[in-house]
Amino acid sequence: MKIPLSSPDISQAERDAVAEVMLTSQLSLGPRLPEFERLLSEYVGVRYAVAVNSGTSALHLCIRAMGIGPGDEVITTSFSFIATANCILMEGARPVFVDIDPETWNIDPAKIEAAITPRARAILPVHVFGLPPDMDAILAIARKHNLRVLEDSCEALGATYKGRRAGSLCDAGVFGFYPNKQITTGEGGMIVTNDETIYRLATSMRNQGRGVNSGWLAHERLGYNFRLSDINCALGIAQMKRIDEILAHRAQVAKWYHERLGDEKRISLQRVPSDRTISHFVMVARLSDDYTREDRDCIMEGLRAKEIGTNNYFSPIHLQPFYAEQGWKRGDLPVCEALSDRTIALPFHGLLTEQEVDTVCREFRALLSRPYRA
């Protein structure tokens, strides 16, 4: 694509940092790991951070560290990347999906309480596209019903809710560092928490169940190889040292899009309430209800024909084949489904130029005008 959907923001500082590690004998479990964890914990404002090999692994370890297992239920949203729900299934528990707010696109707290059964153990809200949900309402419900709360803040590094960083708002939060995220380690993720038990269990389980002071062949519990190498951590350290610059570039690109599309009546953009800030992950437009899912797909085909990257964000998790096999069906979450049928992700990353944004918006508006309906 001439204008790709996403691109990592990598400078010479990152290349030098990775090259420096390659000259050492410590490619994993070396000094870059704790340094990267320290930078993240300080930035988010929590006591502990645990680096792992993906955001998915981070979610999985948190579910396990919270003691959630077979027969338990976790309330979450279907409008997310599939890892949000898969981490629950990995421990034999059951995700219970509730519908979303039609304007913020986050989980709707008003729908949560009706979904709580005696088997419920936790709520897993997602900071969709970098926007925190109504965490006060979610936490109030959790306290009332004695539930844990795990933030899927994989898309929201740098976002705030009432002045506090995403990831610091409940029992634990997780971030992902895939190349389309705000910062990248290539592949990687991070658990952030103030809970010492979650920290100690996650630290052990990411490293084959070894205890903090155990030998290499001593394993205290079931664990995994979810380690993040010093090569990845060095990349992450260099990115964190540029985090304000990186987020500012992304905010500028988002501003250009809002200036050019804010008056477009045939679409709507995600609403950001005044008590929170968004850390822009993607630029998603929702087509009006006049458009069908087929219309949306035709528009995406038209953008790709112009060599402009695009995708639909997200396909509902509850309609994925192996979730549908468990009884979920179209019509169960009407707000989520109506949104998912009409979303178009436009190119978004910090390296986009204003001219490229102009081109994307011009072509997008032209495609909106085509007579898709008979």
LINBEL-V227027 format. One record per residue. N is the residue number from 1. RES is the residue in one small letter. PHI is phi in whole degrees, -180 to 180 (999 if undefined). PSI is psi in whole degrees, -180 to 180 (NA if undefined). D_FIRST is the distance of its C-alpha to the first C-alpha in whole Angstrom. Layout:
n: (N N)
res: (RES RES)
phi: (PHI PHI)
psi: (PSI PSI)
d_first: (D_FIRST D_FIRST)
This chain:
n: (1 2 3 4 5 6 7 8 9 10 11 12 13 14 15 16 17 18 19 20 21 22 23 24 25 26 27 28 29 30 31 32 33 34 35 36 37 38 39 40 41 42 43 44 45 46 47 48 49 50 51 52 53 54 55 56 57 58 59 60 61 62 63 64 65 66 67 68 69 70 71 72 73 74 75 76 77 78 79 80 81 82 83 84 85 86 87 88 89 90 91 92 93 94 95 96 97 98 99 100 101 102 103 104 105 106 107 108 109 110 111 112 113 114 115 116 117 118 119 120 121 122 123 124 125 126 127 128 129 130 131 132 133 134 135 136 137 138 139 140 141 142 143 144 145 146 147 148 149 150 151 152 153 154 155 156 157 158 159 160 161 162 163 164 165 166 167 168 169 170 171 172 173 174 175 176 177 178 179 180 181 182 183 184 185 186 187 188 189 190 191 192 193 194 195 196 197 198 199 200 201 202 203 204 205 206 207 208 209 210 211 212 213 214 215 216 217 218 219 220 221 222 223 224 225 226 227 228 229 230 231 232 233 234 235 236 237 238 239 240 241 242 243 244 245 246 247 248 249 250 251 252 253 254 255 256 257 258 259 260 261 262 263 264 265 266 267 268 269 270 271 272 273 274 275 276 277 278 279 280 281 282 283 284 285 286 287 288 289 290 291 292 293 294 295 296 297 298 299 300 301 302 303 304 305 306 307 308 309 310 311 312 313 314 315 316 317 318 319 320 321 322 323 324 325 326 327 328 329 330 331 332 333 334 335 336 337 338 339 340 341 342 343 344 345 346 347 348 349 350 351 352 353 354 355 356 357 358 359 360 361 362 363 364 365 366 367 368 369 370 371 372 373 374)
res: (m k i p l s s p d i s q a e r d a v a e v m l t s q l s l g p r l p e f e r l l s e y v g v r y a v a v n s g t s a l h l c i r a m g i g p g d e v i t t s f s f i a t a n c i l m e g a r p v f v d i d p e t w n i d p a k i e a a i t p r a r a i l p v h v f g l p p d m d a i l a i a r k h n l r v l e d s c e a l g a t y k g r r a g s l c d a g v f g f y p n k q i t t g e g g m i v t n d e t i y r l a t s m r n q g r g v n s g w l a h e r l g y n f r l s d i n c a l g i a q m k r i d e i l a h r a q v a k w y h e r l g d e k r i s l q r v p s d r t i s h f v m v a r l s d d y t r e d r d c i m e g l r a k e i g t n n y f s p i h l q p f y a e q g w k r g d l p v c e a l s d r t i a l p f h g l l t e q e v d t v c r e f r a l l s r p y r a)
phi: (999 -66 -122 -72 -62 -148 -162 -72 -98 -114 -111 -63 -60 -68 -63 -66 -64 -67 -61 -64 -64 -64 -91 -105 -100 -114 -88 -147 55 -102 -72 -71 -61 -64 -67 -63 -61 -62 -60 -69 -63 -68 -65 -76 93 -128 -78 -130 -144 -130 -81 -138 -84 -169 -64 -62 -62 -61 -61 -60 -65 -66 -58 -68 -66 -81 77 -84 -153 -53 89 -83 -126 -128 -88 -153 -106 -89 -91 -165 -69 -63 -59 -55 -89 -60 -63 -74 -62 -58 -102 79 -88 -122 -75 -113 -88 -124 -77 -116 -73 -71 -108 -88 71 -91 -53 -91 -58 -66 -97 -73 -60 -66 -91 -81 -120 -60 -90 -67 -122 -160 -118 -123 -79 -115 -85 -65 58 94 -109 -64 -79 -76 -70 -60 -65 -65 -67 -63 -64 -62 -64 -61 -109 57 -111 -77 -131 -120 -85 -87 -104 -55 -100 -128 -59 100 -72 -133 -129 52 87 -106 -71 -56 100 -106 -94 -154 -61 -163 -133 -134 -125 -120 -125 -62 -58 -91 -81 -58 -121 -132 -119 88 -132 163 -158 -150 -96 -126 -164 -104 -90 -65 -64 -60 -60 -67 -66 -64 -62 -71 -69 -70 -120 63 78 -70 -78 -58 -109 -82 -75 -62 -108 -109 -128 -86 -158 -62 -142 -140 -95 -110 -69 -112 -69 -66 -63 -64 -65 -61 -62 -64 -61 -62 -66 -65 -69 -110 -58 -65 -63 -62 -67 -65 -62 -66 -64 -66 -63 -62 -62 -60 -63 -65 -65 -90 -117 -62 -99 -79 -73 -87 -137 -136 -112 -61 -84 -109 -61 -71 -91 -147 -121 -96 -106 -62 -102 -139 -114 -114 -110 -102 -69 -67 -66 -67 -98 -98 -62 -66 -60 -56 -64 -65 -64 -65 -62 -65 -65 -65 -65 -91 63 -114 -67 -160 -163 -97 -127 -111 -80 -58 -63 -68 -102 -64 -51 -80 -86 -61 -63 -89 114 -73 -150 -62 107 -71 -132 -63 -68 -59 -68 -64 -67 -61 -69 -128 -89 -133 -89 -98 -52 -153 -170 -73 -97 -64 -93 -63 -64 -66 -63 -57 -62 -59 -66 -63 -68 -64 -61 -64 -70 -62 -88 -70 -79 -72 -98 -68)
psi: (137 -36 97 157 -41 163 136 150 92 128 180 -29 -40 -42 -41 -40 -43 -43 -35 -41 -38 -16 -1 177 4 86 -15 150 35 -163 -19 -28 -58 -30 -43 -44 -42 -45 -42 -45 -40 -40 -44 -32 42 169 -35 150 142 111 137 -180 -5 161 -33 -45 -38 -46 -45 -47 -36 -44 -45 -42 -27 -2 21 131 -159 134 -16 161 144 126 129 -173 150 -14 79 173 148 -22 -29 -45 -34 -35 -26 -46 -34 -27 14 6 178 123 134 113 138 163 175 164 132 -13 -42 -20 8 168 138 109 -29 -17 -7 -48 -36 -20 -4 127 174 -16 -7 135 -23 163 136 85 152 135 83 125 24 9 118 144 -174 84 -31 -45 -40 -45 -35 -42 -42 -43 -41 -36 10 51 147 158 126 121 121 88 28 -31 9 25 122 -14 157 152 112 42 -5 145 143 139 -18 10 -9 -151 -40 157 161 149 154 147 34 157 -16 -2 176 -47 158 149 18 -75 143 166 174 135 134 137 159 0 113 -35 -47 -43 -50 -42 -44 -41 -40 -48 -28 -19 53 24 13 144 168 -41 17 157 173 -30 19 123 118 -21 170 131 -174 165 83 24 154 125 161 -25 -49 -41 -37 -41 -44 -39 -47 -38 -42 -32 -17 13 -42 -42 -45 -47 -34 -40 -44 -39 -37 -42 -42 -39 -42 -43 -45 -36 -35 -23 -5 -26 6 110 -16 -1 167 153 162 131 132 109 157 -16 9 162 146 141 103 122 -49 168 103 131 139 122 151 167 -10 -20 145 174 -37 -39 -47 -45 -37 -39 -41 -39 -39 -40 -43 -34 -25 9 40 122 142 163 169 129 120 163 133 134 -40 -14 1 147 -47 -10 -38 -33 -22 3 -9 146 163 134 -17 -34 77 -36 -46 -45 -41 -40 -49 -32 -16 14 141 121 126 160 133 120 168 -10 -2 141 162 -35 -40 -40 -40 -46 -47 -48 -38 -48 -38 -47 -39 -40 -31 -26 -7 145 81 -28 149 NA)
d_first: (0 4 5 5 8 10 11 15 17 19 21 24 26 25 24 28 29 28 29 32 33 32 35 37 39 38 34 35 38 38 38 35 35 38 36 33 35 37 35 33 37 38 34 35 39 40 42 40 37 36 33 31 28 26 27 28 31 32 32 34 36 37 38 40 42 43 45 43 43 45 46 44 42 39 38 35 32 30 27 25 23 26 27 29 31 31 33 36 36 36 39 41 41 39 37 38 35 36 34 33 33 32 31 30 28 30 33 36 39 41 40 41 45 45 43 45 48 50 47 45 44 41 39 35 33 30 28 26 23 25 28 31 33 37 38 42 42 41 43 46 45 45 48 50 49 49 45 43 40 37 34 30 29 26 23 26 27 29 29 33 36 39 38 38 34 32 34 37 38 40 41 38 34 31 28 25 23 20 17 15 19 21 22 21 23 21 23 26 28 31 34 36 39 43 44 46 46 42 42 44 43 40 40 42 40 37 39 41 43 45 47 47 50 50 49 47 48 50 48 49 47 44 41 37 35 33 33 31 31 32 29 27 29 29 26 27 30 28 25 28 30 27 27 28 26 23 24 25 21 20 23 22 18 20 23 21 19 23 24 22 22 25 27 25 28 26 24 25 24 26 29 30 34 36 37 34 31 27 25 22 19 17 17 18 20 23 23 27 29 29 26 26 23 23 22 19 18 17 16 13 13 13 10 8 9 8 5 6 6 10 13 17 19 21 22 26 28 31 29 28 30 32 33 34 36 38 39 36 35 33 36 36 34 34 32 29 29 29 26 24 24 22 20 16 14 12 10 13 14 17 15 13 15 17 16 12 14 16 13 12 16 17 14 15 19 19 18 21 23 23 26 24 28 31)
